[in-house]
Amino acid sequence: MDKEKKLSFLVPLIAILLSLAAGAVLMLLLGKNPLQGYLSLLQGSGILPKANYAGGKGMLSDFMSFLDLLTPMIFAALAVAVALRAGLFNIGVSGQMLMSAFITSITIGYSPLPAVLAKPAVLIMCALIGALIGCLIGYLKYKFNINEVVSSIMLNYIFQYVISFFILTFFVNPVTRQSKNVSAAARLTLQDVSVGSIKAVIPLGFLVAVAAVVAVRYFMDRTRTGFEIKAVGANKRASFYVGINANRIILTAMGISGALAGLAGATYFLGYLGSIQPKVLPSIGFDGIAVCLLGNSSPPGIFAASFLITIISKGSVYLNSSLGVPREMSSLITGLMLLFAACGVFIRRILTRKKQK
């Protein structure tokens, strides 16, 4: 067990180091200083101070905005992880985020409900809609043996274009060409809160995300249903012979995964952005796959991996403005992390052989 724990820590660490080294080589080819580049990523995320700030902004402003983007990333990666534990691949997180956020926006986000009722209602509504979509995918899986990857991808595009039609027809903002902003009472991110002389956002959903990390770990490691999910993921047929209802577990796992995806949609569209851009699937739903693999599908590992990936994503704007490095560099580094994380079996084999020698 000690050996397995060490490997579970070393493999993602090696993947991160290899991807950062590859990113450094690319920056050198562009004629940029890699050390300064990575410092710029930290500065853009509010981890380190910048040389100067615009009026009313400061390091705290950048860091709180960083936490605001980090929150939906955690939920999205947890959604992927729960499905993977059951041997399922929920690639439809983006679509579930989109649909849950859209329905919640038009029912609660545009309503006159006060904040004390609207904010909890937003979280509950998004989680319920996401859970229903997840259960639909699980039902198609066990009832008709429709692969969850196929059904979730198809639902992604169905949701994307149906929602785009309704936004552009009924709910579009003529200036931004996005959906109308949800009310301040329903928004999960408090805007322009004064902290001394500095104005910052307050991401209320971040505390919920931290609680979700703790709850998912407890659920998967300490409950009977969590054990059954892992058993079905390890061997569905063997689980059937020991009395586990695999079909029920598939529905349960996809329902929980969908609920977490719905919470990602709540904190992204009704928190970080406050509106929905038509015809666009949120990239966070796909980045969650990389974060989950990098975090070894473990809730604490996912939290750490989300922190790292969000630094790269959030800091890319400042990296571009300060050094002139293209913003696509952040996506490239994230992709390399995913590539090296996918080579985890190969890295494990090398480490095991070295240990044996």
N, C-alpha and C positions, 0 to 999 in steps of 0.2 A: 504493500500500500504506500509506503514511504517513497519507493521508487516511482510509482505511478504518479504520485503527487508532484514529485520533482520534474518528471517529464511533462506533466500538464502545465507546469509553470515555464519550463525551459523552451518548449516548442513555440508557444506564441511570442516569447521574448526574442528568440532567434529570428522569427518571421518579421518582427518589428525592426530589429537591428539591420537585417538584410535589406528591407524596403527603404529604410532611412539612408543606408549606404548607397543604394541605387539612386535614390533621389539626390544625394549629394553629388554623385557622378554626373547626373543630368544637369545640375546647376553649374558644375564646373564647365561642362560643354557649352553652356550658355554664357560663360564668362562671369558668373556670379560667385560670391563667397558663400559656400554652403552653411558655414557656421552663422553668418549674418542672416542667411535665409531662414534657418530654423529659429533664430532669436526673433525674427520678424513675425513668425507664426505665433510665438508665445506673446509677443507684444500686442498683436492684433486680437488675441483672445482675452486680454486683460490679465494674463498670468504675470507678465513683466510690464513695467511702465514704458510708455513711449517718450520720445524726446519732447513732444508738445501735443496739446489737445485743443480741439475747437471749444468755443465758448460754452460754458455750462456742462462740459463733459470731463471725464477723468478716467483713471484706471478702473474705478468701481463701475462706471457706466459700461465699459467694455466687458468686464467680467460678468456682470448681471445679464447682459445681452448674450454672452457665451452660455450661461446656465439656461437661458431661455431656449436656445437652440439645442442644448444638450438633452433637455427633458424629453421631447418626442423621440430622440434617438434611442434613449434607454428603453422606452416603451416598445418601439419597433423591434429592437433586438431581442427583448424578452418574448415578444410574440413569436418570432422565428424560433427561439430556443425551446419554448414549450411544445411546439409542433414537432421539432426535431427529436425531442425526447420520446415522442410516440412513434417515431419512424416516419413522420410526415414532413413535407416541405411546403410551408406556407409562403409561396412567392407572391401572394395576393395582398400583402400588407398595405401596399400603396393604394389599391382600390378600396380596401376596407377603411383606411384612413379617410379617403375622399368621400365615400358615401356616408359614413357616420357623421363627418363634419358638415356635409351639405344639408342633410336632413335636420341636424341639430341647429344649424344656422337659421334655417327658414322657420323652424318651430319655436326656438328659444332665443337664438341670437338676435332676431328682429322683433322680439316681443317686448312689452313694457315691464317685464318682471323686474323686481328689485334685485340688487346684487346678492343679497343673502339667500335668495331662492334660485336665481339664475345660474350662478357659478356651480353649485353642487348638481343642479339639474343638467347642465352641460356635460359634466363628467359621467353621470348616470346614463343619460340618453346615448352618448357616443359609445359607451361600453356595451350597452344592450344591443345597439344596431350592429356593432362589430361582432358581438357574440352570435347574433342571428345569422350573419353572413358566414362566419366560421362554421356554424352548425350545418348550414346548407352545403358547404363544401364537404364536410365530414359525412353528411347523409348521402351525397352523390358518390362518395368513395365506397362506403360499405354496402349501399343498396344496389348500385349499378356498376360498381367497380370502375368508376371514372377516376382516372388519376388526378390527384389533388393539384398537381402542377398545371395540368391542362385546364381544369375547371377554374382555378384561381387566376390564371393568365387571361382566360376569356372574360371573366368577370371584371378584371382590371379595365379592359378596353370598353366593355359595355358600360360600366360606371363612368368612365372618363368622358365618353361622348354623349351619353344621356344627360349627365350633369352639366356638361358644357352647353347643351341645347337649352336647358332650363335657365341657366345663368344668363346666357346671352339674350334670351327671350324675355325673361321676367325680372331678373335680379342684378343686371349689369350696372356698374358705375360708369357713366358715359365718359368720365375723365380718365380713369385708370384702366378701363376695359377689363376689370376684374369684378367679382361679386361685390355687392355693397358691404361695407364694413359692419361687423356685428356691433351691438351696443356695448358701451363701456361696462355696463352692469354684468353682461354675459361673458365678457372677455376674461380669459384666465391669466392674462399678463397686465399688470397695472402699469400705465404709461406715465412717463415724466414725473416720477416721484422725487421730491426734493430731499436729498440727504446732505444737509449742510448747504454748501454752495454748488453741489453737484446734482444733476438730474440723472436718474437711472430708471430702468424698468424693474419690476418685481415679478418674477415668474412664480406664481402661486402653485403651478403644477409640479415644480421641482420636488417639493416635499412629498407629494403623492408618488412621484417616480421612485424616490428613495424608499418609501414604504412598500412599493410594489416589488422592489429588489429583495427586500427582507421577506415579504410575504411569499413570493414565488419560490425562494430558496427553502423556506420552511415547508411549503406545500409539497415540493418535489422530494424533499429528503425526510420529512417527518410524518407524512400522512399516508394512509392506505391507498387512496386514489393516486397520489404521486408515485408510489411504488408500482402500482398497476400500469400507469402510463409508461414508466421506464421499462417494465417487463414486456409490454406489448411492443415497444420500440426495439427491444433487444431480440425478441423472437415471438412473433404473433401466434404461430402455431403451437409452440410450447405453452404459451400463456393460456390458450384455449383449453389445453388438456389439464391444466391445474385449476380450472374453474373461473378464469377471468373472462368477463364478457368483452371481447375485443371491440365489438361494434359500439358498445356504450362508451368505451374508453376513447375511441376515435372521435366520437361526437363531443365528449367532454374536453379532450385536448384541443380540438379545433375551435370549440366554443370559447375556451379560455384564451387561446391564441388570438382569436378574433376580437375579444373584449380588450385585450392589451393593445391591439392594433387600433381599435376605436379610441382608446385613451391617447394613443400617439396622434391621431387625427385631431382630437380635442385640443391638445396642447400645442399643436402646430398651426392649425388653421384658425382656431378660436383663441389662440394664445399668442404665439410668435408672430404670425402674419396678420390675423384679424380679418382675412378675406380669402377667397379661393380664386386662383388663376385658371380660367377655362382651358381645356384641351391639354392640360399638363398633369402627369402623374408625379406625386412628390418623390424626389430621389431618396429621401430618408427611408422610405419603405424598402428600397433595394440596398441602401447602405447598411441597413440593419442586418442583412445577411452577412456582410463582411465583419461587422462588429460581433455578431454571434459566434462566427467561426474563430475570430481572433480571441474572443473571451472564453473559448472552449465550451460554449453553451452553459457556462456557469454564471448565475446572477452576479456574484461579486466580480468575476472576470469580465462580464458584459459591462458593468458599471465602469471599470477601469478602461476597457477598450473604447467605450462610448466617449469617455473623457478625452482619450488620445485622438480619435478620429474627428471629434468636433473641434479640437484645437487646429487640426490640419485644415478642416473645412472653413471654420470661422476666420482663421488667421490669413487665409489666402488673399483676402481683399487688401490687407495691409502689406502683405508680401509683394503684391503687384504694384501698389502705389509707392512703396519705399524703395524697392530694388528693380522694379520693372520685370519681375518674373511672371510669366503668364499664369492666370488663375487656374488653368487646367492642370498645372503641376500638382495641386492638392489632390485632384481626382486620380492622377497618375500614381501618386504615392499610395493613396488608399487602395487602388487596384493592385499594386504590387504587394501590399500587405495581404490582401485576399489571396493572391496567387501563392505567396509563400506559406500562408496559413493552410491552403489547400494541399500543400506538399508536406503536411504534418506527419503523415505516415513515413515518408522518406526520411525526414529529419529525425524522427524517433528511431528508425532503424540505424542510422548513422551513430546516434548517441548511444544506443544499446550495444552496438558492436565495439565502440570505443571503450565503453565501460567493461565489457567482457575481456578485452585485450589487457 
